[in-house]
Amino acid sequence: MTDEPPSGSFRRSTHLLSSSDVDFAGAHNTMDLQPNHNPTRPGVRISFDQFYRQEMAVLVRFVRRYGADVHAAADAAHDAFAEAYPQWGTIENPGAWIRLVACRIYYRRRLRETPVEEVPDRPVIYEDIVELGEQGRRVFEALAMLPERQRQVMAWHLDGYTNVEIAKHLGITGMAVRQNLFRGRQTLKQWLTASQGNVEGEPR
């Protein structure tokens, strides 16, 4: 393999946590929860360094939609890339592969850090007004209101994956994908609309 690892450490890097981490800004205003990322598809070969630079911030955001706080998401994303590097030449669908591995790492750590019988279906979304802003905080709060499966389906959908691809990667039926996507979108729209109304009605 000729690719060189990306410059800097695989560990947590603050330059990844920019305002681009909040990708629901348009959705919050328009309630149009459409996919906004074109994932790397099977058969598309790029260098590891290019893939790392293209996907790292996107992957952190993806894991956050699963319920991770920003530091847990960044750690899981970095470790997923660390796993990918030595086998880069054999990975056929890097976009999906890196997401599956990062989420597996996140869930494994969540289970290890929390007694199994106490694992919440709805994770705590840490508030960080400086990082996200008020709008971004409401978006992740809205995602936290969704059941686990709906969060998963929404995460893949918002990264540009089709229903068929989501079903394959999550190991569920196409019908289950459609149902969870529909319910998740409806809940998010209702929650964000109500939240926006409450903010506008607050005394200044």
MDTraj code that builds the backbone (N, CA, C; nanometers):
import mdtraj as md
import numpy as np

residues = "MET THR ASP GLU PRO PRO SER GLY SER PHE ARG ARG SER THR HIS LEU LEU SER SER SER ASP VAL ASP PHE ALA GLY ALA HIS ASN THR MET ASP LEU GLN PRO ASN HIS ASN PRO THR ARG PRO GLY VAL ARG ILE SER PHE ASP GLN PHE TYR ARG GLN GLU MET ALA VAL LEU VAL ARG PHE VAL ARG ARG TYR GLY ALA ASP VAL HIS ALA ALA ALA ASP ALA ALA HIS ASP ALA PHE ALA GLU ALA TYR PRO GLN TRP GLY THR ILE GLU ASN PRO GLY ALA TRP ILE ARG LEU VAL ALA CYS ARG ILE TYR TYR ARG ARG ARG LEU ARG GLU THR PRO VAL GLU GLU VAL PRO ASP ARG PRO VAL ILE TYR GLU ASP ILE VAL GLU LEU GLY GLU GLN GLY ARG ARG VAL PHE GLU ALA LEU ALA MET LEU PRO GLU ARG GLN ARG GLN VAL MET ALA TRP HIS LEU ASP GLY TYR THR ASN VAL GLU ILE ALA LYS HIS LEU GLY ILE THR GLY MET ALA VAL ARG GLN ASN LEU PHE ARG GLY ARG GLN THR LEU LYS GLN TRP LEU THR ALA SER GLN GLY ASN VAL GLU GLY GLU PRO ARG".split()
xyz = np.array([
    [0.0859, -0.1196, 0.0000],
    [0.0000, 0.0000, 0.0000],
    [0.0886, 0.1233, 0.0000],
    [0.0603, 0.2197, -0.0861],
    [0.1442, 0.3365, -0.1017],
    [0.0929, 0.4576, -0.0256],
    [-0.0297, 0.4525, 0.0181],
    [-0.0857, 0.5682, 0.0877],
    [-0.0130, 0.5938, 0.2176],
    [0.0124, 0.7192, 0.2457],
    [0.0688, 0.7583, 0.3736],
    [-0.0441, 0.8000, 0.4661],
    [-0.0311, 0.7728, 0.5958],
    [-0.1358, 0.8156, 0.6893],
    [-0.1473, 0.9657, 0.6883],
    [-0.2668, 1.0189, 0.7145],
    [-0.2855, 1.1635, 0.7154],
    [-0.2010, 1.2286, 0.8213],
    [-0.1608, 1.3530, 0.7938],
    [-0.0757, 1.4233, 0.8883],
    [-0.1481, 1.4434, 1.0198],
    [-0.0715, 1.4426, 1.1287],
    [-0.1315, 1.4618, 1.2611],
    [-0.1723, 1.3300, 1.3214],
    [-0.2202, 1.3347, 1.4436],
    [-0.2570, 1.2149, 1.5172],
    [-0.3944, 1.1658, 1.4797],
    [-0.4174, 1.0344, 1.4983],
    [-0.5506, 0.9784, 1.4821],
    [-0.6388, 1.0133, 1.6005],
    [-0.5794, 1.0616, 1.7074],
    [-0.6594, 1.0907, 1.8257],
    [-0.7401, 1.2173, 1.8039],
    [-0.8174, 1.2545, 1.9047],
    [-0.9106, 1.3662, 1.8941],
    [-0.8417, 1.4923, 1.8429],
    [-0.9026, 1.5576, 1.7443],
    [-0.8454, 1.6777, 1.6843],
    [-0.9515, 1.7859, 1.6814],
    [-0.9236, 1.8987, 1.7444],
    [-1.0268, 2.0003, 1.7593],
    [-1.0632, 2.0667, 1.6282],
    [-0.9743, 2.0620, 1.5270],
    [-1.0084, 2.1295, 1.4024],
    [-1.1206, 2.0606, 1.3281],
    [-1.1548, 1.9397, 1.3690],
    [-1.2647, 1.8674, 1.3047],
    [-1.3998, 1.9152, 1.3542],
    [-1.4029, 1.9829, 1.4653],
    [-1.5282, 2.0165, 1.5300],
    [-1.5677, 2.1597, 1.5000],
    [-1.5913, 2.1865, 1.3726],
    [-1.6250, 2.3216, 1.3306],
    [-1.7752, 2.3380, 1.3215],
    [-1.8175, 2.4545, 1.2751],
    [-1.9609, 2.4801, 1.2627],
    [-2.0261, 2.3883, 1.1612],
    [-1.9442, 2.3234, 1.0719],
    [-2.0033, 2.2321, 0.9742],
    [-2.0589, 2.1073, 1.0395],
    [-2.0281, 2.0882, 1.1699],
    [-2.0814, 1.9738, 1.2416],
    [-2.2330, 1.9805, 1.2516],
    [-2.2909, 2.0990, 1.2395],
    [-2.4357, 2.1158, 1.2466],
    [-2.4897, 2.1213, 1.1048],
    [-2.5469, 2.0115, 1.0576],
    [-2.5913, 2.0054, 0.9193],
    [-2.7421, 2.0150, 0.9077],
    [-2.8098, 2.0376, 1.0201],
    [-2.9551, 2.0452, 1.0174],
    [-3.0046, 2.1886, 1.0079],
    [-2.9165, 2.2825, 0.9840],
    [-2.9585, 2.4221, 0.9885],
    [-3.0723, 2.4483, 0.8921],
    [-3.0575, 2.3989, 0.7686],
    [-3.1653, 2.4168, 0.6720],
    [-3.2902, 2.3437, 0.7134],
    [-3.2731, 2.2253, 0.7703],
    [-3.3897, 2.1473, 0.8126],
    [-3.4645, 2.2187, 0.9236],
    [-3.3899, 2.2828, 1.0121],
    [-3.4535, 2.3511, 1.1242],
    [-3.5420, 2.4655, 1.0741],
    [-3.4983, 2.5304, 0.9658],
    [-3.5747, 2.6426, 0.9131],
    [-3.6852, 2.5989, 0.8181],
    [-3.6595, 2.4952, 0.7364],
    [-3.7533, 2.4572, 0.6314],
    [-3.8292, 2.3295, 0.6625],
    [-3.7836, 2.2554, 0.7658],
    [-3.8405, 2.1258, 0.8009],
    [-3.8267, 2.0258, 0.6866],
    [-3.7311, 2.0458, 0.5956],
    [-3.7095, 1.9556, 0.4830],
    [-3.5899, 1.8678, 0.5156],
    [-3.6157, 1.7513, 0.5752],
    [-3.5083, 1.6652, 0.6227],
    [-3.4623, 1.5741, 0.5100],
    [-3.3878, 1.6286, 0.4154],
    [-3.3391, 1.5547, 0.3008],
    [-3.1924, 1.5189, 0.3203],
    [-3.1456, 1.4130, 0.2519],
    [-3.0047, 1.3769, 0.2625],
    [-2.9158, 1.4908, 0.2148],
    [-2.8004, 1.5069, 0.2761],
    [-2.7133, 1.6186, 0.2418],
    [-2.5700, 1.5785, 0.2188],
    [-2.5426, 1.4482, 0.2028],
    [-2.4053, 1.4048, 0.1818],
    [-2.4063, 1.2935, 0.0789],
    [-2.3087, 1.2951, -0.0092],
    [-2.2967, 1.1909, -0.1104],
    [-2.1863, 1.0961, -0.0693],
    [-2.2193, 0.9843, -0.0059],
    [-2.1163, 0.8963, 0.0488],
    [-2.0337, 0.8310, -0.0603],
    [-1.9113, 0.7921, -0.0247],
    [-1.8251, 0.7205, -0.1173],
    [-1.8879, 0.5866, -0.1510],
    [-1.9039, 0.5608, -0.2789],
    [-1.9750, 0.4417, -0.3237],
    [-1.8806, 0.3260, -0.3539],
    [-1.9353, 0.2010, -0.3601],
    [-1.8520, 0.0861, -0.3960],
    [-1.7868, 0.1084, -0.5315],
    [-1.6607, 0.0676, -0.5436],
    [-1.5905, 0.0784, -0.6705],
    [-1.5212, 0.2116, -0.6910],
    [-1.5480, 0.3099, -0.6049],
    [-1.4826, 0.4398, -0.6157],
    [-1.3579, 0.4364, -0.5278],
    [-1.2409, 0.4325, -0.5908],
    [-1.1177, 0.4204, -0.5159],
    [-1.0473, 0.5545, -0.5064],
    [-1.0240, 0.6001, -0.3871],
    [-0.9459, 0.7203, -0.3636],
    [-0.8399, 0.6857, -0.2606],
    [-0.7411, 0.7731, -0.2455],
    [-0.6357, 0.7465, -0.1487],
    [-0.6910, 0.7539, -0.0072],
    [-0.6232, 0.6855, 0.0839],
    [-0.6670, 0.6885, 0.2226],
    [-0.6638, 0.8309, 0.2766],
    [-0.5589, 0.9044, 0.2430],
    [-0.5467, 1.0406, 0.2915],
    [-0.6631, 1.1268, 0.2433],
    [-0.6999, 1.1125, 0.1170],
    [-0.8124, 1.1889, 0.0637],
    [-0.9420, 1.1489, 0.1314],
    [-0.9615, 1.0194, 0.1511],
    [-1.0827, 0.9699, 0.2158],
    [-1.0917, 1.0222, 0.3593],
    [-0.9803, 1.0207, 0.4297],
    [-0.9760, 1.0697, 0.5680],
    [-1.0177, 1.2160, 0.5744],
    [-0.9602, 1.2960, 0.4873],
    [-0.9898, 1.4394, 0.4894],
    [-1.1330, 1.4675, 0.4455],
    [-1.1835, 1.3867, 0.3544],
    [-1.3179, 1.4066, 0.3020],
    [-1.4252, 1.3611, 0.3998],
    [-1.3983, 1.2549, 0.4744],
    [-1.5028, 1.1890, 0.5522],
    [-1.4951, 1.2084, 0.7034],
    [-1.3818, 1.2537, 0.7566],
    [-1.3691, 1.2540, 0.9023],
    [-1.4756, 1.3389, 0.9710],
    [-1.4898, 1.4643, 0.9313],
    [-1.5889, 1.5502, 0.9969],
    [-1.7297, 1.4977, 0.9747],
    [-1.7552, 1.4411, 0.8566],
    [-1.8861, 1.3834, 0.8252],
    [-1.9130, 1.2632, 0.9150],
    [-1.8086, 1.1820, 0.9378],
    [-1.8248, 1.0629, 1.0211],
    [-1.8525, 1.1013, 1.1660],
    [-1.7852, 1.2031, 1.2166],
    [-1.8120, 1.2493, 1.3532],
    [-1.9582, 1.2896, 1.3659],
    [-2.0071, 1.3648, 1.2690],
    [-2.1472, 1.4077, 1.2703],
    [-2.2412, 1.2883, 1.2640],
    [-2.2055, 1.1887, 1.1819],
    [-2.2874, 1.0681, 1.1681],
    [-2.3008, 0.9955, 1.3016],
    [-2.1907, 0.9762, 1.3716],
    [-2.1945, 0.9050, 1.4997],
    [-2.2715, 0.9863, 1.6035],
    [-2.2645, 1.1172, 1.5945],
    [-2.3417, 1.2003, 1.6873],
    [-2.4912, 1.1779, 1.6680],
    [-2.5339, 1.1548, 1.5463],
    [-2.6761, 1.1287, 1.5220],
    [-2.7196, 0.9981, 1.5873],
    [-2.6269, 0.9084, 1.6109],
    [-2.6578, 0.7844, 1.6805],
    [-2.6760, 0.8073, 1.8303],
    [-2.6395, 0.9250, 1.8791],
    [-2.6577, 0.9564, 2.0202],
    [-2.5317, 0.9885, 2.0951],
    [-2.4155, 0.9866, 2.0266],
    [-2.2892, 1.0127, 2.0949],
    [-2.2704, 1.1613, 2.1206],
    [-2.2022, 1.1948, 2.2307],
    [-2.1601, 1.3330, 2.2475],
    [-2.0397, 1.3567, 2.1567],
    [-1.9990, 1.4815, 2.1446],
    [-1.8994, 1.5159, 2.0432],
    [-1.7664, 1.4455, 2.0672],
    [-1.7252, 1.4287, 2.1909],
    [-1.5970, 1.3655, 2.2181],
    [-1.6022, 1.2154, 2.1914],
    [-1.7116, 1.1503, 2.2313],
    [-1.7268, 1.0072, 2.2041],
    [-1.7339, 0.9815, 2.0540],
    [-1.8026, 1.0701, 1.9823],
    [-1.8133, 1.0540, 1.8364],
    [-1.6775, 1.0711, 1.7700],
    [-1.6007, 1.1700, 1.8135],
    [-1.4688, 1.1934, 1.7558],
    [-1.3753, 1.0764, 1.7835],
    [-1.3794, 1.0235, 1.9053],
    [-1.2961, 0.9091, 1.9398],
    [-1.3317, 0.7873, 1.8554],
    [-1.4617, 0.7598, 1.8409],
    [-1.5055, 0.6453, 1.7615],
    [-1.4651, 0.6619, 1.6159],
    [-1.4784, 0.7830, 1.5626],
    [-1.4411, 0.8084, 1.4238],
    [-1.2910, 0.7890, 1.4030],
    [-1.2100, 0.8436, 1.4911],
    [-1.0650, 0.8286, 1.4794],
    [-1.0246, 0.6818, 1.4858],
    [-1.0827, 0.6070, 1.5776],
    [-1.0469, 0.4666, 1.5921],
    [-1.0933, 0.3843, 1.4716],
    [-1.2061, 0.4218, 1.4119],
    [-1.2521, 0.3532, 1.2913],
    [-1.1530, 0.3743, 1.1767],
    [-1.1014, 0.4958, 1.1633],
    [-1.0013, 0.5220, 1.0595],
    [-0.8713, 0.4470, 1.0888],
    [-0.8376, 0.4356, 1.2166],
    [-0.7179, 0.3603, 1.2529],
    [-0.7322, 0.2139, 1.2134],
    [-0.8538, 0.1582, 1.2247],
    [-0.8786, 0.0204, 1.1819],
    [-0.8760, 0.0087, 1.0299],
    [-0.9200, 0.1131, 0.9617],
    [-0.9290, 0.1083, 0.8160],
    [-0.7920, 0.1142, 0.7495],
    [-0.6998, 0.1898, 0.8053],
    [-0.5729, 0.2155, 0.7378],
    [-0.4959, 0.0903, 0.6972],
    [-0.4713, -0.0049, 0.7881],
    [-0.3905, -0.1206, 0.7478],
    [-0.4587, -0.2132, 0.6473],
    [-0.5888, -0.2014, 0.6290],
    [-0.6593, -0.2881, 0.5338],
    [-0.7267, -0.2075, 0.4233],
    [-0.6798, -0.0868, 0.4007],
    [-0.7454, 0.0040, 0.3069],
    [-0.7645, -0.0579, 0.1681],
    [-0.6645, -0.1290, 0.1200],
    [-0.6718, -0.1852, -0.0145],
    [-0.7766, -0.2934, -0.0317],
    [-0.8300, -0.3463, 0.0769],
    [-0.9276, -0.4561, 0.0674],
    [-1.0710, -0.4116, 0.0949],
    [-1.0916, -0.2867, 0.1330],
    [-1.2259, -0.2387, 0.1676],
    [-1.2994, -0.1972, 0.0401],
    [-1.4093, -0.2653, 0.0085],
    [-1.4805, -0.2419, -0.1170],
    [-1.5748, -0.1215, -0.1104],
    [-1.6346, -0.0982, 0.0033],
    [-1.7307, 0.0112, 0.0184],
    [-1.6896, 0.0934, 0.1398],
    [-1.5891, 0.1785, 0.1244],
    [-1.5323, 0.2468, 0.2413],
    [-1.6295, 0.3372, 0.3148],
    [-1.7215, 0.4026, 0.2419],
    [-1.8153, 0.4923, 0.3082],
    [-1.9023, 0.4201, 0.4082],
    [-1.9615, 0.3081, 0.3656],
    [-2.0461, 0.2301, 0.4554],
    [-1.9624, 0.1588, 0.5608],
    [-1.8472, 0.1066, 0.5202],
    [-1.7606, 0.0316, 0.6117],
    [-1.7206, 0.1177, 0.7306],
    [-1.6759, 0.2404, 0.7035],
    [-1.6262, 0.3245, 0.8112],
    [-1.7382, 0.3643, 0.9053],
    [-1.8605, 0.3796, 0.8548],
    [-1.9745, 0.4134, 0.9397],
    [-2.0129, 0.2962, 1.0294],
    [-2.0162, 0.1777, 0.9722],
    [-2.0507, 0.0593, 1.0509],
    [-1.9489, 0.0352, 1.1617],
    [-1.8216, 0.0496, 1.1292],
    [-1.7164, 0.0269, 1.2289],
    [-1.7208, 0.1339, 1.3380],
    [-1.7382, 0.2596, 1.2992],
    [-1.7422, 0.3670, 1.3988],
    [-1.8591, 0.3493, 1.4953],
    [-1.9748, 0.3100, 1.4424],
    [-2.0915, 0.2903, 1.5295],
    [-2.0757, 0.1668, 1.6166],
    [-2.0124, 0.0638, 1.5637],
    [-1.9845, -0.0545, 1.6454],
    [-1.8939, -0.0175, 1.7621],
    [-1.7916, 0.0627, 1.7348],
    [-1.7004, 0.1074, 1.8402],
    [-1.7757, 0.1903, 1.9446],
    [-1.8600, 0.2813, 1.8965],
    [-1.9366, 0.3655, 1.9888],
    [-2.0270, 0.2813, 2.0781],
    [-2.1021, 0.1873, 2.0198],
    [-2.1936, 0.1049, 2.0988],
    [-2.1174, 0.0168, 2.1970],
    [-2.0049, -0.0371, 2.1530],
    [-1.9266, -0.1225, 2.2415],
    [-1.8802, -0.0445, 2.3640],
    [-1.8356, 0.0787, 2.3431],
    [-1.7897, 0.1598, 2.4559],
    [-1.9059, 0.2033, 2.5431],
    [-2.0188, 0.2317, 2.4827],
    [-2.1347, 0.2727, 2.5612],
    [-2.1803, 0.1598, 2.6521],
    [-2.1799, 0.0379, 2.5995],
    [-2.2192, -0.0769, 2.6810],
    [-2.1180, -0.1046, 2.7910],
    [-1.9912, -0.0830, 2.7602],
    [-1.8877, -0.1094, 2.8595],
    [-1.8906, -0.0066, 2.9720],
    [-1.9250, 0.1166, 2.9383],
    [-1.9234, 0.2236, 3.0370],
    [-2.0511, 0.2319, 3.1183],
    [-2.1607, 0.1677, 3.0691],
    [-2.2894, 0.1725, 3.1389],
    [-2.3368, 0.0308, 3.1650],
    [-2.3819, -0.0044, 3.2880],
    [-2.4370, -0.1375, 3.3127],
    [-2.5446, -0.1706, 3.2095],
    [-2.5406, -0.2938, 3.1579],
    [-2.6298, -0.3328, 3.0485],
    [-2.7753, -0.3083, 3.0826],
    [-2.8147, -0.3405, 3.2057],
    [-2.9552, -0.3264, 3.2420],
    [-2.9971, -0.1807, 3.2523],
    [-2.9002, -0.0882, 3.2489],
    [-2.9328, 0.0527, 3.2625],
    [-2.9070, 0.1322, 3.1349],
    [-2.8748, 0.0631, 3.0246],
    [-2.8480, 0.1352, 2.9004],
    [-2.9754, 0.2046, 2.8549],
    [-2.9757, 0.3370, 2.8413],
    [-3.0977, 0.4080, 2.8023],
    [-3.1235, 0.3937, 2.6538],
    [-3.2516, 0.3871, 2.6160],
    [-3.2854, 0.3859, 2.4743],
    [-3.2629, 0.5235, 2.4150],
    [-3.2815, 0.6265, 2.4969],
    [-3.2606, 0.7631, 2.4514],
    [-3.1385, 0.8198, 2.5216],
    [-3.0287, 0.8412, 2.4500],
    [-2.9045, 0.8848, 2.5134],
    [-2.9109, 1.0304, 2.5556],
    [-2.8212, 1.0659, 2.6446],
    [-2.8080, 1.2053, 2.6838],
    [-2.7310, 1.2781, 2.5748],
    [-2.7846, 1.3877, 2.5243],
    [-2.7134, 1.4707, 2.4289],
    [-2.6566, 1.5891, 2.5048],
    [-2.5248, 1.5954, 2.5132],
    [-2.4626, 1.6998, 2.5934],
    [-2.4790, 1.8356, 2.5267],
    [-2.5106, 1.9332, 2.6061],
    [-2.5283, 2.0687, 2.5545],
    [-2.3933, 2.1397, 2.5489],
    [-2.3658, 2.2001, 2.4370],
    [-2.2451, 2.2793, 2.4216],
    [-2.2811, 2.3981, 2.3354],
    [-2.3267, 2.5050, 2.3983],
    [-2.3776, 2.6202, 2.3262],
    [-2.2691, 2.6836, 2.2411],
    [-2.1450, 2.6852, 2.2909],
    [-2.0362, 2.7464, 2.2152],
    [-2.0123, 2.6705, 2.0856],
    [-2.0146, 2.5385, 2.0930],
    [-1.9849, 2.4560, 1.9758],
    [-2.0996, 2.4543, 1.8758],
    [-2.2217, 2.4317, 1.9238],
    [-2.3336, 2.4076, 1.8343],
    [-2.4177, 2.5306, 1.8064],
    [-2.4291, 2.6170, 1.9032],
    [-2.5275, 2.7224, 1.8934],
    [-2.6633, 2.6672, 1.9350],
    [-2.7559, 2.7568, 1.9596],
    [-2.8880, 2.7165, 2.0073],
    [-2.9601, 2.6282, 1.9073],
    [-2.9486, 2.6623, 1.7797],
    [-3.0171, 2.5862, 1.6754],
    [-2.9662, 2.4427, 1.6681],
    [-2.8357, 2.4279, 1.6664],
    [-2.7782, 2.2946, 1.6591],
    [-2.8119, 2.2101, 1.7806],
    [-2.8162, 2.2739, 1.8972],
    [-2.8501, 2.2004, 2.0191],
    [-2.9903, 2.1423, 2.0101],
    [-3.0849, 2.2202, 1.9550],
    [-3.2218, 2.1707, 1.9426],
    [-3.2294, 2.0525, 1.8464],
    [-3.1478, 2.0560, 1.7421],
    [-3.1490, 1.9471, 1.6448],
    [-3.1077, 1.8163, 1.7095],
    [-2.9976, 1.8172, 1.7827],
    [-2.9534, 1.6943, 1.8465],
    [-3.0463, 1.6510, 1.9591],
    [-3.1098, 1.7472, 2.0253],
    [-3.2123, 1.7117, 2.1234],
    [-3.3289, 1.6414, 2.0546],
    [-3.3660, 1.6899, 1.9359],
    [-3.4757, 1.6283, 1.8621],
    [-3.4400, 1.4855, 1.8227],
    [-3.3183, 1.4644, 1.7771],
    [-3.2751, 1.3296, 1.7431],
    [-3.2771, 1.2384, 1.8648],
    [-3.2420, 1.2928, 1.9802],
    [-3.2409, 1.2127, 2.1023],
    [-3.3801, 1.1673, 2.1426],
    [-3.4832, 1.2358, 2.0939],
    [-3.6203, 1.1983, 2.1256],
    [-3.6654, 1.0753, 2.0486],
    [-3.5917, 1.0429, 1.9413],
    [-3.6321, 0.9298, 1.8579],
    [-3.5906, 0.7975, 1.9210],
    [-3.6680, 0.6913, 1.8971],
    [-3.6236, 0.5585, 1.9379],
    [-3.4938, 0.5217, 1.8650],
    [-3.4216, 0.4267, 1.9194],
    [-3.2903, 0.3873, 1.8676],
    [-3.2925, 0.3587, 1.7182],
    [-3.3850, 0.2764, 1.6725],
    [-3.3860, 0.2380, 1.5320],
    [-3.4138, 0.3558, 1.4412],
    [-3.5021, 0.4452, 1.4826],
    [-3.5310, 0.5628, 1.4002],
    [-3.4085, 0.6524, 1.3895],
    [-3.3328, 0.6660, 1.4997],
    [-3.2091, 0.7440, 1.4937],
    [-3.1116, 0.6837, 1.3941],
    [-3.1001, 0.5509, 1.3960],
    [-3.0075, 0.4843, 1.3053],
    [-3.0471, 0.5077, 1.1593],
    [-3.1744, 0.4869, 1.1296],
    [-3.2221, 0.5043, 0.9927],
    [-3.2039, 0.6493, 0.9483],
    [-3.2354, 0.7442, 1.0353],
    [-3.2200, 0.8845, 1.0000],
    [-3.0741, 0.9191, 0.9751],
    [-2.9831, 0.8628, 1.0534],
    [-2.8408, 0.8916, 1.0366],
    [-2.7931, 0.8503, 0.8976],
    [-2.8303, 0.7312, 0.8553],
    [-2.7894, 0.6833, 0.7223],
    [-2.8596, 0.7625, 0.6122],
    [-2.9879, 0.7897, 0.6314],
    [-3.0637, 0.8646, 0.5311],
    [-3.0040, 1.0034, 0.5101],
    [-2.9695, 1.0705, 0.6178],
    [-2.9170, 1.2057, 0.6080],
    [-2.7754, 1.2099, 0.5519],
    [-2.7093, 1.0951, 0.5460],
    [-2.5793, 1.0881, 0.4806],
    [-2.5907, 1.0432, 0.3351],
    [-2.7131, 1.0385, 0.2827],
    [-2.7316, 1.0154, 0.1403],
    [-2.7498, 0.8721, 0.0975],
    [-2.7697, 0.7795, 0.1903],
    [-2.7881, 0.6395, 0.1541],
    [-2.9336, 0.6121, 0.1185],
    [-2.9536, 0.5226, 0.0230],
    [-3.0880, 0.4865, -0.0199],
    [-3.1508, 0.3905, 0.0803],
    [-3.2817, 0.3715, 0.0696],
    [-3.3510, 0.2787, 0.1595],
    [-3.2976, 0.1368, 0.1447],
    [-3.2666, 0.0968, 0.0222],
    [-3.2126, -0.0378, -0.0017],
    [-3.0776, -0.0530, 0.0680],
    [-2.9913, 0.0481, 0.0568],
    [-2.8603, 0.0432, 0.1200],
    [-2.8734, 0.0432, 0.2722],
    [-2.9639, 0.1242, 0.3241],
    [-2.9835, 0.1289, 0.4695],
    [-3.0283, -0.0069, 0.5216],
    [-3.1224, -0.0686, 0.4517],
    [-3.1708, -0.2006, 0.4928],
    [-3.0564, -0.3012, 0.4973],
    [-2.9707, -0.2968, 0.3966],
    [-2.8579, -0.3898, 0.3908],
    [-2.7605, -0.3657, 0.5061],
    [-2.7240, -0.2396, 0.5295],
    [-2.6237, -0.2099, 0.6305],
    [-2.6744, -0.2317, 0.7728],
    [-2.8039, -0.2113, 0.7951],
    [-2.8596, -0.2299, 0.9294],
    [-2.9166, -0.3705, 0.9502],
    [-2.9242, -0.4479, 0.8434],
    [-2.9763, -0.5838, 0.8562],
    [-3.1245, -0.5885, 0.8852],
    [-3.2006, -0.4963, 0.8256],
    [-3.3455, -0.4936, 0.8451],
    [-3.4135, -0.4919, 0.7082],
    [-3.5444, -0.5029, 0.7063],
    [-3.6174, -0.5057, 0.5805],
    [-3.6373, -0.3654, 0.5247],
    [-3.6642, -0.3594, 0.3943],
    [-3.6941, -0.2313, 0.3329],
    [-3.8181, -0.1673, 0.3934],
    [-3.9167, -0.2482, 0.4276],
    [-4.0373, -0.1972, 0.4914],
    [-4.0051, -0.1327, 0.6251],
    [-3.9168, -0.1955, 0.7016],
    [-3.8774, -0.1401, 0.8313],
    [-3.8051, -0.0065, 0.8138],
    [-3.7228, 0.0020, 0.7103],
    [-3.6544, 0.1285, 0.6828],
    [-3.7556, 0.2377, 0.6522],
    [-3.8497, 0.2085, 0.5635],
    [-3.9493, 0.3088, 0.5245],
    [-4.0346, 0.3533, 0.6432],
    [-4.0745, 0.2587, 0.7262],
    [-4.1571, 0.2917, 0.8418],
    [-4.0812, 0.3786, 0.9419],
    [-3.9579, 0.3396, 0.9712],
    [-3.8792, 0.4161, 1.0679],
    [-3.8403, 0.5527, 1.0139],
    [-3.8153, 0.5597, 0.8850],
    [-3.7822, 0.6883, 0.8249],
    [-3.9029, 0.7816, 0.8282],
    [-4.0177, 0.7296, 0.7944],
    [-4.1393, 0.8115, 0.7951],
    [-4.1690, 0.8621, 0.9362],
    [-4.1664, 0.7712, 1.0340],
    [-4.1971, 0.8101, 1.1713],
    [-4.0924, 0.9059, 1.2267],
    [-3.9667, 0.8807, 1.1951],
    [-3.8614, 0.9677, 1.2431],
    [-3.8721, 1.1078, 1.1869],
    [-3.8992, 1.1174, 1.0577],
    [-3.9128, 1.2486, 0.9943],
    [-4.0310, 1.3261, 1.0528],
    [-4.1429, 1.2557, 1.0730],
    [-4.2603, 1.3220, 1.1276],
    [-4.2337, 1.3733, 1.2692],
    [-4.1698, 1.2918, 1.3507],
    [-4.1411, 1.3322, 1.4883],
    [-4.0452, 1.4502, 1.4916],
    [-3.9414, 1.4453, 1.4087],
    [-3.8453, 1.5552, 1.4060],
    [-3.9103, 1.6853, 1.3611],
    [-3.9921, 1.6782, 1.2582],
    [-4.0588, 1.7990, 1.2102],
    [-4.1488, 1.8585, 1.3183],
    [-4.2263, 1.7719, 1.3848],
    [-4.3166, 1.8204, 1.4888],
    [-4.2383, 1.8810, 1.6046],
    [-4.1326, 1.8136, 1.6465],
    [-4.0546, 1.8602, 1.7610],
    [-3.9860, 1.9912, 1.7284],
    [-3.9236, 1.9992, 1.6110],
    [-3.8512, 2.1203, 1.5742],
    [-3.9456, 2.2380, 1.5512],
    [-4.0629, 2.2097, 1.4938],
    [-4.1608, 2.3160, 1.4734],
    [-4.2091, 2.3706, 1.6069],
    [-4.2408, 2.2802, 1.6998],
    [-4.2873, 2.3221, 1.8325],
    [-4.1775, 2.3962, 1.9058],
    [-4.0541, 2.3478, 1.8928],
    [-3.9426, 2.4126, 1.9601],
    [-3.9191, 2.5521, 1.9059],
    [-3.9273, 2.5657, 1.7754],
    [-3.9094, 2.6981, 1.7146],
    [-4.0200, 2.7933, 1.7593],
    [-4.1433, 2.7426, 1.7670],
    [-4.2545, 2.8250, 1.8126],
    [-4.2366, 2.8716, 1.9541],
    [-4.1845, 2.7831, 2.0403],
    [-4.1630, 2.8205, 2.1802],
    [-4.0574, 2.9294, 2.1921],
    [-3.9511, 2.9163, 2.1110],
    [-3.8437, 3.0157, 2.1171],
    [-3.8939, 3.1512, 2.0694],
    [-3.9705, 3.1518, 1.9610],
    [-4.0223, 3.2782, 1.9076],
    [-4.1207, 3.3429, 2.0018],
    [-4.1893, 3.2608, 2.0853],
    [-4.2878, 3.3160, 2.1759],
    [-4.2305, 3.3612, 2.3089],
    [-4.1000, 3.3334, 2.3309],
    [-4.0380, 3.3730, 2.4570],
    [-4.0213, 3.5247, 2.4621],
    [-4.0411, 3.5836, 2.5794],
    [-4.0195, 3.7289, 2.5937],
    [-3.8757, 3.7646, 2.5720],
    [-3.8506, 3.8730, 2.5055],
    [-3.7147, 3.9184, 2.4773],
    [-3.6656, 4.0122, 2.5868],
])
top = md.Topology()
chain = top.add_chain()
for i, resn in enumerate(residues, 1):
    res = top.add_residue(resn, chain, resSeq=i)
    for name in ("N", "CA", "C"):
        top.add_atom(name, md.element.get_by_symbol(name[0]), res)
traj = md.Trajectory(xyz[None], top)
